[in-house]
Amino acid sequence: MAALTLLSGGLDSTVATALFAAKHGEVALGLFVDYGQRASAREEHAALAVGHALGFEVLVTEISLLGQLSNAALIDRDAELPHPELDQLDVTAAETAAAVWVPNRNGVLVNLAAAVAEARGLDKLIVGFNAEEAASFPDNSARFLANLDACLEDSTMGRVSLACPTLHLDKAAILRAGREVGAPIDKTWSCYDGGAEPCGRCESCVRRARAEAGA
């Protein structure tokens, strides 16, 4: 079993990759996609560092059109990112998710990664979906994963299927699991913004802080 991992440079995809490697062995290749997100440079640097730490090459590509389809705060550097309070994080999750939603992003990225995996003869595609974000992002859910897997059965002639070791975990559990297998968590970038340091205020930073406190 040989795998390609779809890396965002963040916590979830990094830990999913490390968990897969610890249980199944070879992760042969990573893929990072710049779709115009405001933190793309920091995320790419993180993804490359994660690949280096775990011992595989990371391909980098871009889909500029995907970013051009949206004026979401995740893309538009002039838009204000949501800054939820820690104690309101779950209450405001649907609102903050809408502010950063990029149309069909995960569907596009997974299908692109599946094409690379099939072309390279790799039979598993690792993704970092998780239970915490699935509550407000349906394209992180178990249903979405199952539907994509069924689609790939046809679109890759059954040659590629999905693996998601983090699917039923929240962020704190992901951190704990990652530490147990020695995932290069220190290499990751979670902030939606692309500054010199994480902003500490966006939804992703607040989720990371809550996870750190709970782990």
N, C-alpha and C positions, 0 to 999 in steps of 0.2 A: 504494500500500500504506500503510494507516494502522493504528496499533497502540495497544492498551491494555497497560500494564505492571502486573503484580501486584507491588507494592513491599512489602517487609518493613521497609525502613529500613536493611537490612544491606548488606554488601559485594556479595554475589552478585547480587541483583536489581538493584542500582544499576549494576554493571558490565555485566550483561546488557543493560540498557536503553541504556546509553551505546554499547555495541558495535553494537546493532541500529540506533540512530540514525545512527551513523557510516557504516554500510554501506547502510542502506535508506531513511533519511530520517525521515519524520514519526512521532513518538510523540505521539499526540493527547491521551492521558489516562492517569492513574495511578489505582490503587485500593489503599488500605490497609485492612486488616481487623483490628479489635480483637476477639479471641476470648477475652479474659480473661488473656492472657499477662502475666507479672509485669513485663515491660519495656514494656508497651503504650504508656505515655506517651512514653518516650524514643524508641521505634520510630516512633510517629506523627510526632513532631517531626522525626525524621530523614527520613522519607518525604516530608513536606511540603517540607523543605529541598532534598532531591534533585530533586523536581519543579520547584521554583522555579529551581534552578540549571540544569536542562535545558530549562526553558521550557514546561512543561505543568501543567495543573491536576491535583490529586490528590484524588479522592473518598475520604472516610473513612466507614466503616460499622462496625457491630459485630454479632457473632453470639455472644451471651452463652451460649446453650445449648451451644455447642461446648466452651467452657471448663468448663461444669458437668458434662460427661460424664467428666471426668478429674481425678485428684488428682496428676497428674504434677508434678514439681518446676518445670517450665516455667510451670505455672499456680498451684500452691499456694505462696503466699508464706511459709508456715511450714515447708515442706519444704526440706531441704538440697539445694542443687544439687551435682551431682558436680564434684569438683575434681581432674581427672586431672593427673598429672605429664607434662611435655612429652615425656620419653623413653618414657612408657607410653601415649601418646595413642592409637596405633593398636591396642595390645594390649587396652585397656579400652573401645574404641569401642562394642562391642555392649552392654556394661553401661551405659555412660553414655547411649546412645541410648534404651534401655528406660526409663531414669529420667525422660526428658523427652518421651516419646512421647505425642502427643495423638491419639486415634482419628480416623483418616481426615482429618486436618487438611488436607493438601495437596490431597486429592481434593475436599473441600468448597470450599476457597478458589479452586481453579482453575475449578471449575464455576460458582461465583458470578461470578467475573471474566469468564468466557465469556458469561454471560447479559448482563452490562453491555456487553461488547464488541458482541455481536449487536444489542442494543437501540440502541446508538449508531452502528451501521453501520461498525464497525471490524473489519477482517478478520484481524488478527494479535493474539495474546495472548502477551506476553513473560513468561517465567518464568526464575528464576535457579537451576535445578538445577545440580549439579556433581559431578564424578567422585569427589572426595575424600569427600564426605558420602554418596554413593551406596553406598559400601562398608559403611556401617552403617545407613543410612536408605533402604529400598527405594523410598520415594516421592521420591527424588532421581535415580533411575536412568533410563537410556535406555529400558529396557523400559516403565517407568511412563509416561514421556513419550509413547512410541509408542501405548500402550494408551489414554491420555487423548485423544490426537489422533484415534484411530479412533472413540472415543466421541463426540467433538465433531462428527464428520462427520454423525452422525445427530441429536444433540441440538441442534445449531445449524443444521440443514439445510445443512451444508457451508459456512456463512458465516464461521466462525471456525476458525483453525488455530493451533497453538502454534509459538513460536519460542524457542529456548534457546541463545544464543551461548556460554554457559559450560558446556554439558553435559559436555564431555570434558576440562575443565580442573580442576586442583587449585587450592587457595587461592592459592598463590604465583603460579601462572600467571594467575589471575584478577586479582590485584593488578597484575602487569606489564602485562597487556592493558588494564586500566582506566587506568593511568597513560599508556599510549601514546595513548589517545583522549581524555584529559582528563576522565575520569569524576570526579564530585565526591566522591571517596573520603573527604575530610575531613568530609563531612556525615553519614557513615554511623554506625550504632550496631550493634555486634556482640554486646554482652554480653547473656547471658540474664537478668541481673538489671536492675533499674531504678533504680539509685542515681544519685547526682550524677555519679559517674565510673565507667567500666568497672571491674568487680571485679578483672580480671586473672587470675582463678583458674578460672572456669567453662570448660567444654569449648570454647565458642565463642570466648572470649577467648584461650585457649591456642592454638587453631587460627589465630586472627588473628595472634598473636605469632609462631608458626612461619612463617606466610606472609610476614610482614614480614621475618623473618630470611632467608628463602629468595628473596625477590624482589629 
